[in-house]
Amino acid sequence: MKLLQDRFGYPVAAITGPCTDNSAGVDNVEAATGCVALNARLESEALAAHLMKTLGLGAGVVS
């Protein structure tokens, strides 16, 4: 996260990947980073809604 933010100026909106496969991983990632952690396969609608809201692309409703 820090590398993306410092070197490239990209803000991190969410973290996905194997660390989000269980609630312990999600809790640890969110606590350590302060960033939303979502499982992209199991929570795809929530991830899309979060990204849309973060990017200011509407109400975050996915159909």
C-alpha positions as CSV (number, residue, x, y, z in Angstrom):
1,M,0.0,0.0,0.0
2,K,2.7,2.5,1.0
3,L,4.7,1.8,-2.2
4,L,1.6,2.5,-4.4
5,Q,0.8,5.6,-2.5
6,D,4.3,7.1,-2.1
7,R,6.0,6.1,-5.3
8,F,3.1,6.2,-7.8
9,G,0.5,8.4,-6.0
10,Y,-2.2,5.7,-6.2
11,P,-4.6,5.6,-3.3
12,V,-5.6,2.2,-2.1
13,A,-9.4,1.7,-2.0
14,A,-9.6,-2.0,-1.1
15,I,-7.4,-5.0,-0.4
16,T,-8.3,-8.4,-1.9
17,G,-6.6,-11.7,-2.3
18,P,-5.9,-14.8,-0.2
19,C,-5.7,-12.7,3.0
20,T,-9.5,-12.2,2.7
21,D,-10.4,-15.9,2.5
22,N,-11.5,-15.9,6.2
23,S,-12.7,-13.4,8.8
24,A,-9.4,-13.5,10.7
25,G,-7.5,-12.4,7.6
26,V,-10.0,-9.7,6.9
27,D,-9.8,-8.4,10.5
28,N,-6.0,-8.4,10.5
29,V,-5.7,-6.6,7.2
30,E,-8.2,-4.0,8.1
31,A,-6.6,-3.4,11.5
32,A,-3.1,-3.2,10.1
33,T,-3.9,-1.0,7.1
34,G,-7.1,0.9,7.9
35,C,-8.3,-0.1,4.5
36,V,-11.4,-2.2,3.5
37,A,-10.6,-5.8,2.9
38,L,-13.1,-7.9,0.8
39,N,-13.0,-11.3,-0.9
40,A,-13.4,-10.5,-4.6
41,R,-14.9,-14.0,-5.4
42,L,-17.3,-14.2,-2.5
43,E,-18.1,-10.5,-2.0
44,S,-18.0,-9.2,-5.6
45,E,-21.1,-7.0,-5.3
46,A,-19.9,-5.5,-2.1
47,L,-16.5,-4.8,-3.6
48,A,-18.0,-3.3,-6.7
49,A,-20.3,-1.1,-4.6
50,H,-17.4,0.0,-2.4
51,L,-15.2,0.9,-5.4
52,M,-18.0,2.7,-7.2
53,K,-18.7,4.8,-4.0
54,T,-15.0,5.4,-3.5
55,L,-14.6,6.6,-7.1
56,G,-17.7,8.7,-6.9
57,L,-19.5,6.7,-9.6
58,G,-23.0,6.8,-8.3
59,A,-24.8,5.1,-5.4
60,G,-22.7,2.0,-5.6
61,V,-25.6,-0.2,-6.8
62,V,-24.6,-3.1,-9.0
63,S,-27.1,-5.0,-11.1
